[in-house]
Amino acid sequence: MVQDNRKFTSSREKSLYCVRAALERKAFDLVLLDVQSISSLTGYFLICSGRSDRQVQAIARSIEEDLKKMGVRPLGIEGFERGKWILMDYDDVVVHVFLDPIRKFYDLEGLWLDAPRVDRVEQKARRSNLGAKVSS
């Protein structure tokens, strides 16, 4: 999927790239939270869902493989084996890939209610010049 081998110029660019990789595996209900002003932990949270544990794993694998091609490796990945809630820590971007019922139970969007949402994240990820195509 990725043609070039460049690093990201910003946390926002990296987060949009994660969105594109998730969309490649048909992730749904994507929410990108800008937590820079309310957290010292990270800059962005990407929260998305899959319909099965296998799809959740495929979404996470897509993100990991595509970022790896860009020379970016995660600080850590948790929950991959079970495929219910996978947390991927890329320092300035943290990705949460949920099985949909688990996402509703933990309600991270509710916990981070003060964080501004990046509007129309899917359209921005598709339009951004990141060197990859997303199938619609």
Contacts in CASP RR format, 6 or more apart in sequence:
PFRMAT RR
TARGET T0000
AUTHOR 0000-0000-0000
METHOD contacts of the structure
MODEL  1
MVQDNRKFTSSREKSLYCVRAALERKAFDLVLLDVQSISSLTGYFLICSG
RSDRQVQAIARSIEEDLKKMGVRPLGIEGFERGKWILMDYDDVVVHVFLD
PIRKFYDLEGLWLDAPRVDRVEQKARRSNLGAKVSS
1 21 0 8 1.000
1 24 0 8 1.000
1 66 0 8 1.000
1 69 0 8 1.000
1 132 0 8 1.000
1 133 0 8 1.000
2 66 0 8 1.000
2 69 0 8 1.000
2 70 0 8 1.000
2 131 0 8 1.000
2 132 0 8 1.000
3 131 0 8 1.000
3 132 0 8 1.000
4 70 0 8 1.000
4 131 0 8 1.000
5 69 0 8 1.000
5 70 0 8 1.000
5 71 0 8 1.000
6 70 0 8 1.000
7 70 0 8 1.000
7 71 0 8 1.000
7 72 0 8 1.000
8 14 0 8 1.000
8 17 0 8 1.000
8 70 0 8 1.000
8 72 0 8 1.000
11 36 0 8 1.000
11 43 0 8 1.000
11 44 0 8 1.000
11 92 0 8 1.000
11 93 0 8 1.000
12 44 0 8 1.000
12 118 0 8 1.000
13 128 0 8 1.000
13 130 0 8 1.000
14 44 0 8 1.000
14 67 0 8 1.000
14 72 0 8 1.000
14 90 0 8 1.000
14 92 0 8 1.000
14 93 0 8 1.000
15 32 0 8 1.000
15 43 0 8 1.000
15 44 0 8 1.000
15 46 0 8 1.000
15 93 0 8 1.000
15 118 0 8 1.000
16 32 0 8 1.000
16 121 0 8 1.000
16 124 0 8 1.000
16 125 0 8 1.000
16 128 0 8 1.000
16 130 0 8 1.000
17 66 0 8 1.000
17 67 0 8 1.000
17 70 0 8 1.000
17 125 0 8 1.000
17 130 0 8 1.000
17 132 0 8 1.000
18 46 0 8 1.000
18 63 0 8 1.000
18 67 0 8 1.000
18 90 0 8 1.000
18 93 0 8 1.000
18 95 0 8 1.000
19 30 0 8 1.000
19 32 0 8 1.000
19 46 0 8 1.000
19 48 0 8 1.000
19 121 0 8 1.000
19 122 0 8 1.000
19 124 0 8 1.000
19 125 0 8 1.000
20 66 0 8 1.000
20 125 0 8 1.000
20 126 0 8 1.000
20 128 0 8 1.000
20 130 0 8 1.000
20 132 0 8 1.000
20 134 0 8 1.000
21 59 0 8 1.000
21 62 0 8 1.000
21 63 0 8 1.000
21 65 0 8 1.000
21 66 0 8 1.000
21 67 0 8 1.000
21 132 0 8 1.000
22 30 0 8 1.000
22 46 0 8 1.000
22 48 0 8 1.000
22 59 0 8 1.000
22 62 0 8 1.000
22 63 0 8 1.000
22 95 0 8 1.000
22 97 0 8 1.000
23 30 0 8 1.000
23 122 0 8 1.000
23 125 0 8 1.000
23 126 0 8 1.000
23 134 0 8 1.000
24 62 0 8 1.000
24 66 0 8 1.000
24 134 0 8 1.000
24 135 0 8 1.000
25 55 0 8 1.000
25 58 0 8 1.000
25 59 0 8 1.000
25 61 0 8 1.000
25 62 0 8 1.000
26 50 0 8 1.000
26 55 0 8 1.000
26 59 0 8 1.000
27 48 0 8 1.000
27 49 0 8 1.000
27 50 0 8 1.000
27 59 0 8 1.000
27 97 0 8 1.000
28 48 0 8 1.000
28 49 0 8 1.000
28 50 0 8 1.000
28 51 0 8 1.000
29 48 0 8 1.000
29 49 0 8 1.000
29 100 0 8 1.000
29 103 0 8 1.000
30 46 0 8 1.000
30 47 0 8 1.000
30 48 0 8 1.000
30 121 0 8 1.000
30 122 0 8 1.000
31 45 0 8 1.000
31 46 0 8 1.000
31 47 0 8 1.000
31 48 0 8 1.000
31 109 0 8 1.000
31 117 0 8 1.000
31 121 0 8 1.000
32 44 0 8 1.000
32 45 0 8 1.000
32 46 0 8 1.000
32 47 0 8 1.000
32 117 0 8 1.000
32 118 0 8 1.000
32 121 0 8 1.000
33 44 0 8 1.000
33 45 0 8 1.000
33 46 0 8 1.000
33 47 0 8 1.000
33 109 0 8 1.000
33 112 0 8 1.000
33 115 0 8 1.000
33 116 0 8 1.000
33 117 0 8 1.000
33 118 0 8 1.000
34 43 0 8 1.000
34 44 0 8 1.000
34 115 0 8 1.000
34 116 0 8 1.000
34 117 0 8 1.000
34 118 0 8 1.000
35 41 0 8 1.000
35 42 0 8 1.000
35 43 0 8 1.000
35 44 0 8 1.000
35 45 0 8 1.000
35 112 0 8 1.000
35 115 0 8 1.000
36 43 0 8 1.000
36 44 0 8 1.000
37 116 0 8 1.000
38 112 0 8 1.000
38 114 0 8 1.000
38 115 0 8 1.000
39 115 0 8 1.000
41 94 0 8 1.000
42 89 0 8 1.000
42 91 0 8 1.000
42 92 0 8 1.000
42 93 0 8 1.000
42 94 0 8 1.000
43 92 0 8 1.000
43 93 0 8 1.000
43 94 0 8 1.000
44 92 0 8 1.000
44 93 0 8 1.000
44 94 0 8 1.000
44 118 0 8 1.000
45 93 0 8 1.000
45 94 0 8 1.000
45 95 0 8 1.000
45 96 0 8 1.000
45 108 0 8 1.000
45 112 0 8 1.000
45 115 0 8 1.000
46 93 0 8 1.000
46 94 0 8 1.000
46 95 0 8 1.000
46 96 0 8 1.000
47 96 0 8 1.000
47 98 0 8 1.000
47 103 0 8 1.000
47 108 0 8 1.000
47 109 0 8 1.000
48 59 0 8 1.000
48 95 0 8 1.000
48 96 0 8 1.000
48 97 0 8 1.000
48 98 0 8 1.000
49 56 0 8 1.000
49 97 0 8 1.000
49 98 0 8 1.000
49 99 0 8 1.000
49 100 0 8 1.000
49 103 0 8 1.000
50 56 0 8 1.000
50 59 0 8 1.000
50 97 0 8 1.000
50 98 0 8 1.000
50 99 0 8 1.000
50 100 0 8 1.000
51 99 0 8 1.000
51 100 0 8 1.000
52 99 0 8 1.000
53 82 0 8 1.000
53 83 0 8 1.000
53 84 0 8 1.000
53 99 0 8 1.000
54 83 0 8 1.000
56 83 0 8 1.000
56 84 0 8 1.000
56 85 0 8 1.000
56 86 0 8 1.000
56 97 0 8 1.000
56 98 0 8 1.000
56 99 0 8 1.000
57 80 0 8 1.000
57 83 0 8 1.000
57 86 0 8 1.000
59 86 0 8 1.000
59 97 0 8 1.000
60 77 0 8 1.000
60 80 0 8 1.000
60 83 0 8 1.000
60 86 0 8 1.000
60 88 0 8 1.000
60 95 0 8 1.000
60 97 0 8 1.000
63 88 0 8 1.000
63 95 0 8 1.000
63 97 0 8 1.000
64 74 0 8 1.000
64 77 0 8 1.000
64 88 0 8 1.000
66 132 0 8 1.000
67 73 0 8 1.000
67 74 0 8 1.000
67 90 0 8 1.000
72 90 0 8 1.000
74 88 0 8 1.000
74 89 0 8 1.000
74 90 0 8 1.000
75 89 0 8 1.000
75 90 0 8 1.000
75 91 0 8 1.000
76 88 0 8 1.000
76 89 0 8 1.000
77 86 0 8 1.000
77 87 0 8 1.000
77 88 0 8 1.000
77 89 0 8 1.000
78 86 0 8 1.000
78 87 0 8 1.000
79 85 0 8 1.000
79 86 0 8 1.000
79 87 0 8 1.000
80 86 0 8 1.000
83 99 0 8 1.000
84 98 0 8 1.000
84 99 0 8 1.000
84 102 0 8 1.000
85 96 0 8 1.000
85 97 0 8 1.000
85 98 0 8 1.000
85 99 0 8 1.000
85 102 0 8 1.000
85 103 0 8 1.000
85 106 0 8 1.000
86 95 0 8 1.000
86 96 0 8 1.000
86 97 0 8 1.000
86 98 0 8 1.000
87 94 0 8 1.000
87 95 0 8 1.000
87 96 0 8 1.000
88 94 0 8 1.000
88 95 0 8 1.000
88 96 0 8 1.000
88 97 0 8 1.000
96 103 0 8 1.000
96 108 0 8 1.000
98 106 0 8 1.000
118 124 0 8 1.000
125 134 0 8 1.000
126 134 0 8 1.000
126 136 0 8 1.000
END
